[in-house]
Amino acid sequence: MFRYVVAARMSSTPIWFVTYQPGEPRSRKHHPRSGRTFQNEPDAKAFAKARLSDARHIVAGTINPHLPKRVVGSAHIIDWLDENGT
């Protein structure tokens, strides 16, 4: 029974995150960021793709301790969205 509880808890744990800077910055010194977490990579990609038109500096990646660790910087978001298999 213990194994079942651990597996159930792990399956509801978010694995991916996407953060972004919404719209134009309010000032030169203040750069607010927003973000969300996701159960899987396809959901994270869908959210990031939806933010492309209205956000700046989108960053995505896996949440610790999930392995393999992956961080996708804003310069590589388009390439990540175009990857097949997810």
C-alpha positions, 0 to 999 in steps of 0.5 A, spaced: 500 500 500 505 504 501 508 504 494 501 505 491 501 512 495 507 514 493 506 513 486 499 516 486 503 522 490 508 523 484 503 522 479 500 529 481 507 532 482 508 538 476 514 536 472 515 542 468 515 550 469 514 555 464 516 563 466 515 569 462 515 576 462 508 579 461 508 585 456 512 591 456 516 592 463 513 597 467 520 600 468 527 599 466 528 597 473 522 592 475 521 586 470 516 582 473 515 575 471 509 570 471 509 562 471 506 556 471 507 548 473 505 543 468 504 535 469 508 534 462 512 537 457 506 537 451 502 541 456 508 546 458 509 547 450 502 549 449 502 554 454 509 557 452 506 557 445 500 561 447 505 566 450 509 567 444 505 573 442 504 577 448 510 575 453 517 576 453 523 572 455 520 565 456 524 560 459 522 553 461 524 547 464 524 541 469 523 542 476 528 539 481 529 533 483 526 530 476 531 527 471 533 528 466 534 535 468 532 540 462 532 548 462 530 551 455 532 559 455 529 564 452 533 564 446 532 556 444 524 556 446 522 556 438 527 550 437 524 547 443 517 548 441 519 545 434 522 538 437 518 532 435 516 526 440 513 530 445 
